[in-house]
């Protein structure tokens, strides 16, 4: 997966998508093969990886509620990886935490001392994104990061991830079962079935027949949607906002 690109991994539940992510991050050992970063193999167990090797690949989980410690303030949740990976402390640590909150479009003065229980689902997911960015990674795995969110909140998260990718030249592996989202965000698509890749290719190729029979089954299971749905939805929200402000004035 090259920097600045997004590879979407799709498949039914139990196809091996999240297991693959856990192998990449060292949470599960590979049965065979190896994980390469910049051409160099990584130890299969994360405990044997160096701090720099751990820093390269970060993961954002599906359920933000269970991914953050409810007893820690936001400054601790984001500050711990900043301190661990970058060695910052004191005022430099404080400033980096504030910078990361601004990157995810949350006001530091408002959110830095809040607990997760005081945040909405979308705000918690943004905190998880900031925590991943704290390590200054090259590669981020997004494991069903919008599936627990409503459409409007999810579109904001996708737009945020897109902006961060362009600004930081990040590589994403986007695990999802939502083919409409895949069509909107991915450069390449990997289709998995029972722990194996059954088809792989550039996005447009993957949405153009002929396909592997399992890919056909996946495509036929969802309604047809315009690949530009995300941009169109955002434009509609902006127009509605303008109309509302005009009517109020």
C-alpha positions in Angstrom: 0.0 0.0 0.0 1.6 3.2 -1.1 1.5 6.5 0.8 -1.3 8.7 -0.2 -3.4 5.8 -1.3 -6.4 3.9 0.1 -6.8 0.1 -0.2 -10.3 -1.1 0.8 -10.7 -4.6 2.1 -14.2 -6.0 1.7 -15.9 -9.3 2.4 -18.7 -10.7 4.5 -18.4 -11.1 8.2 -15.9 -13.8 9.0 -14.0 -13.4 5.8 -10.7 -12.5 7.5 -10.7 -8.7 7.1 -10.1 -7.8 10.8 -7.9 -10.8 11.4 -5.6 -9.5 8.6 -5.5 -6.1 10.3 -4.5 -7.7 13.6 -1.8 -9.7 11.9 -0.4 -6.5 10.3 -0.3 -4.7 13.7 1.2 -7.7 15.5 -1.8 -8.5 17.7 -2.1 -11.9 16.0 0.8 -14.0 14.6 0.7 -14.9 10.9 0.2 -18.6 10.1 2.6 -18.0 7.2 4.2 -15.2 5.2 5.4 -11.9 6.7 4.5 -8.2 7.0 6.8 -5.8 5.1 7.2 -2.1 5.8 9.4 -0.2 3.3 10.7 -3.6 2.2 11.7 -4.7 5.7 10.0 -7.6 7.5 8.3 -6.9 10.9 8.3 -9.4 13.8 5.0 -11.2 14.0 4.5 -10.3 17.7 4.1 -6.6 18.4 6.0 -7.1 21.7 9.1 -7.9 19.6 8.8 -4.8 17.4 10.8 -1.7 18.1 9.2 1.6 19.0 9.8 2.9 15.5 8.3 -0.3 13.9 5.2 0.1 16.1 4.9 3.8 15.1 4.7 3.1 11.4 1.3 1.3 11.5 -1.6 2.4 13.7 -5.2 1.2 13.8 -8.5 2.9 14.4 -11.2 0.6 15.7 -14.9 0.2 14.9 -16.3 0.8 18.4 -14.8 4.1 19.8 -16.7 3.5 23.0 -14.6 0.5 23.9 -11.4 1.8 22.3 -10.8 4.6 24.8 -10.4 4.5 28.6 -13.6 6.1 30.1 -11.6 7.1 33.2 -9.0 9.1 31.3 -9.4 12.7 30.1 -8.8 13.5 26.5 -5.4 15.0 27.2 -4.3 11.6 28.7 -5.8 9.5 25.9 -3.9 11.5 23.2 -0.9 12.5 25.3 0.2 9.0 26.2 1.1 7.9 22.7 2.7 11.3 22.0 4.9 10.9 25.1 5.7 7.2 24.2 6.5 7.6 20.6 7.9 11.2 20.4 9.3 11.5 23.9 7.6 14.9 24.5 6.8 16.3 27.9 5.7 19.5 29.6 4.7 22.4 27.4 5.8 20.6 24.2 3.5 17.7 25.0 0.6 20.0 25.8 1.1 21.9 22.5 1.2 18.7 20.5 -2.0 17.5 22.1 -3.7 20.8 21.2 -2.3 20.6 17.7 -3.8 17.1 17.2 -7.2 18.2 18.5 -7.2 21.1 16.0 -6.2 18.6 13.2 -9.4 16.6 14.0 -11.5 19.8 14.1 -12.2 19.8 17.9 -11.5 22.9 19.9 -8.7 22.2 22.4 -10.0 24.6 25.0 -13.4 22.8 24.9 -12.3 19.2 24.7 -8.9 18.7 26.2 -10.1 18.1 29.8 -13.3 16.2 29.0 -13.9 12.5 29.6 -15.1 10.2 26.8 -18.5 10.0 28.4 -19.0 13.7 27.7 -18.5 13.2 23.9 -20.8 12.1 21.1 -20.0 8.9 19.1 -18.5 11.0 16.2 -16.4 13.0 18.6 -15.0 9.8 20.3 -14.1 8.5 16.8 -12.2 11.7 16.1 -10.3 11.3 19.4 -9.4 7.7 18.2 -8.1 9.3 15.0 -6.0 11.8 16.9 -4.6 9.0 19.0 -3.5 7.2 15.9 -2.0 10.3 14.5 -0.1 10.9 17.7 2.5 8.3 16.6 3.1 10.2 13.3 2.4 7.0 11.3 2.8 6.4 7.6 0.0 3.8 7.5 -3.4 3.6 9.3 -5.8 0.7 9.3 -9.4 1.9 9.6 -11.5 -1.0 10.8 -15.2 -0.3 10.1 -14.6 3.2 11.5 -18.0 4.5 10.3 -20.3 1.5 10.7 -21.5 2.5 14.2 -22.2 6.1 13.2 -25.2 7.7 11.5 -24.8 8.8 7.9 -24.2 12.5 8.6 -21.6 11.8 11.3 -20.0 9.2 9.1 -19.7 11.5 6.2 -17.8 14.0 8.4 -15.4 11.3 9.5 -14.7 10.2 5.9 -14.1 13.8 4.9 -11.7 14.3 7.8 -9.8 11.1 6.9 -9.6 12.3 3.3 -8.2 15.7 4.3 -5.7 14.1 6.7 -4.5 11.7 4.0 -3.9 14.6 1.6 -2.1 16.8 4.2 0.0 14.0 5.8 0.5 11.7 2.8 -1.0 8.7 4.7 -1.6 5.2 3.4 -5.0 3.7 4.5 -6.2 0.2 4.7 -10.0 0.7 4.9 -11.9 -2.4 6.2 -15.6 -2.2 5.4 -18.6 -4.1 4.2 -20.1 -0.9 2.7 -19.5 -1.0 -1.0 -20.9 2.5 -1.6 -18.2 3.9 0.8 -15.5 1.7 -1.0 -16.5 3.3 -4.3 -16.2 6.8 -2.8 -12.9 6.5 -1.1 -10.7 3.7 -2.4 -7.9 3.6 -5.0 -7.7 -0.2 -4.9 -10.1 -3.0 -3.7 -9.3 -6.3 -2.1 -12.1 -8.9 -1.9 -11.6 -11.6 0.8 -13.4 -14.9 1.4 -12.6 -17.4 4.1 -9.3 -15.9 4.9 -8.1 -15.6 1.2 -8.0 -12.9 -1.4 -10.3 -13.9 -4.2 -10.0 -10.7 -6.3 -7.9 -7.6 -6.2 -7.5 -4.5 -8.5 -8.0 -0.8 -9.1 -11.4 0.5 -8.0 -12.9 1.1 -11.4 -11.8 -2.3 -12.6 -13.4 -4.0 -9.5 -16.8 -2.3 -10.2 -16.7 -3.3 -13.9 -17.6 -6.9 -15.0 -16.4 -9.6 -15.3 -15.9 -10.4 -11.6 -15.1 -13.4 -9.5 -18.4 -15.0 -8.6 -18.1 -13.9 -4.9 -17.5 -10.3 -5.9 -20.6 -10.5 -8.1 -22.5 -11.7 -5.0 -21.2 -8.8 -2.9 -22.1 -6.2 -5.6 -25.6 -7.6 -6.2 -26.3 -7.5 -2.4 -26.3 -3.7 -2.2 -28.3 -1.0 -4.1 -26.6 1.0 -6.8 -25.2 4.3 -5.6 -23.5 7.1 -7.3 -19.7 6.9 -6.6 -19.8 10.7 -5.9 -22.5 10.4 -3.2 -20.2 11.7 -0.4 -19.4 15.0 -2.2 -23.0 15.4 -3.3 -24.3 14.9 0.2 -21.8 17.4 1.6 -22.8 20.0 -1.1 -26.5 19.5 -0.3 -25.8 20.0 3.5 -23.9 23.2 2.6 -26.8 24.5 0.5 -29.3 23.7 3.2 -27.1 25.6 5.7 -27.0 28.7 3.4 -30.8 28.5 2.9 -31.4 28.2 6.6 -29.2 31.2 7.4 -30.9 33.3 4.7 -34.4 32.5 6.0 -33.3 33.4 9.6 -31.8 36.8 8.5 
